[in-house]
Amino acid sequence: MKSKTVLKMSLMAAAFGFAGTAAMAEGYGERFKKADTNGDGAVSHTEMMAQVQSKFAEFDKNGDGFIVLDELPKEMPMGEKRSKKLEKKKEKMEKRLKEKGVEDTDAFMKKMHDWKPTRMKFMARHDRDGDERLSVEEFGSRMIHMFKRMDGNGDGSVTMAEAKEAKAKFAKKRHRKHKRKHRG
């Protein structure tokens, strides 16, 4: 619940709009307050899990405690930030192709579709036991993992200060990884 990066990695929080965790990830202020349902200045594991379970229930259309492929939307939603990022990538790629003299960029740009989230990719990423259905534990596993990483003092809740600290930490880590990747 600390940074945008953290939540992107966790259950496509922005795409599915988890009020609790995306709240802390995307913008602290009002969203953090919304996630902190008891108003104590921290988002507890219980509050985070309530958000996960609420979102899970939206997709578990038949209420059997599992999400199967047919219950996921055919067009997987994409968070606003990810959508903008994808659009920028497309523009950058088209510009590069034109600079290289490629006239017809359509065929190449169709490959960009692979960057969009699909329900098959979502299912494959989260179905840990391979039974082709997601339990609430599988559905929330990334969220839980990220919550634990953000809970700096291990007290079972994430404060605004911990959220900001984690955001800085993950941004620094992402920057180092990017630098290593692009070394000549």
PAMAR-360001 format. One record per residue (C-alpha): residue in three letters; x, z, y. Coordinates in steps of 0.1 Angstrom, whole numbers, plus 2048, in hexadecimal, padded with zeros to 3 digits. Each point is the difference from the previous one (the first is absolute). Layout:
REM residues N
AlaXZY
...
***
This chain:
REM residues 184
Met800800800
Lys81C7FC817
Ser8077DC809
Lys7F17DE7FF
Thr81B7F67E7
Val7F881D7E9
Leu7DC7F77FE
Lys8067DB7FC
Met8138097E1
Ser7E48167F5
Leu7E17F17F3
Met7FC7E781B
Ala7F281B816
Ala7FC7EA81E
Ala7EF7E57EB
Phe7E78187F2
Gly7FE81681F
Phe8068227F1
Ala7F581681C
Gly81681D7F7
Thr8217F17F8
Ala7FE7E1815
Ala7F881781C
Met8218107FF
Ala8127E07F9
Glu7F27E981A
Gly7FC81381E
Tyr802825802
Gly7E780D81A
Glu7DB7FB7F8
Arg8067F47DC
Phe81481E7F8
Lys7E581680E
Lys7E67EE7EB
Ala8158057E1
Asp803825808
Thr7DD8087F7
Asn803825804
Gly8127FE821
Asp81D8167F7
Gly81B7E780D
Ala80B7F47DE
Val7F37E87E6
Ser7FF8127DF
His8047F17DE
Thr7DB8087FA
Glu7F67EE820
Met8157E27F6
Met7F18007DD
Ala7DD80280E
Gln8087E0813
Val80E7EF7E1
Gln7E180A7EC
Ser7E97F481B
Lys8107DE801
Phe8027FE7DA
Ala7DA8077FF
Glu7FA7E2816
Phe8107E97E7
Asp7F38117E0
Lys7DF7EE803
Asn7F280B7DF
Gly80C824804
Asp8118027DF
Gly82080F80E
Phe8147E07FD
Ile8067E1815
Val8017DF7EE
Leu80B7DF80E
Asp7DC7F4806
Glu7FA81F816
Leu81C7F7818
Pro7F77E881C
Lys8087DB7F9
Glu8117FE822
Met81681E802
Pro80180F823
Met81F800814
Gly80881A81B
Glu8037F3824
Lys825807802
Arg8077EE7DF
Ser7EA7E380A
Lys8137FC821
Lys8218027EE
Leu7F67E57E8
Glu7F57EA81C
Lys821804812
Lys8127F77DF
Lys7EC7E17FE
Glu8087F6823
Lys8258077FB
Met8007EC7E0
Glu7EE7E280F
Lys81980081D
Arg81E8017E8
Leu7F27E47EB
Lys7FA7EA81F
Glu82480780C
Lys80C7F47DE
Gly7EC7E0805
Val7E48077E7
Glu7E27EE80D
Asp7E680B7E7
Thr8018257FE
Asp7DE8047EF
Ala80D8017DC
Phe81A81A808
Met7E8815814
Lys7E88027E3
Lys81A8157EF
Met7FB81981C
His7DF8087EF
Asp8138127E5
Trp80A81A81A
Lys7DC80B804
Pro7F381D7EB
Thr7EB7F67E2
Arg7EB8167EA
Met8157F57E2
Lys82080B812
Phe7EF82180A
Met7F48077DC
Ala8227F77F1
Arg812817819
His7EA81E7FA
Asp7F57FE7DB
Arg81B8167F2
Asp7F28027DD
Gly7F87DB7FC
Asp7DB8067F7
Glu7F57E881B
Arg7ED81A813
Leu80A81981A
Ser7F98257FF
Val7FF814820
Glu82380E7F7
Glu80E7DC7FC
Phe7EE7F5820
Gly80E81D814
Ser8238037EF
Arg8137EF81B
Met7EE81481B
Ile8088207EE
His8247F67FC
Met8047F8824
Phe7ED82080B
Lys81A8147EC
Arg81C7EE810
Met7F2806823
Asp7F98257F9
Gly82280B80E
Asn7FD8257F9
Gly7ED7FC7E0
Asp7E281580B
Gly7E67E87F4
Ser7F77F3823
Val80D7E8819
Thr802809825
Met8037E981D
Ala82480A803
Glu8077F87DC
Ala7EE7DF804
Lys8167F681E
Glu82080C7EE
Ala7F77EC7E1
Lys7F87E1815
Ala823802810
Lys8118067DE
Phe7EE7E37EF
Ala8077E881D
Lys8258097FF
Lys8007FA7DA
Arg7EE7DE805
His8197F681A
Arg81E8097EA
Lys7F17EC7E3
His7FA7E2817
Lys82480180D
Arg80D8017DC
Lys7EA7E37F6
His80C7EA81D
Arg8258077FE
Gly8147DF800
***
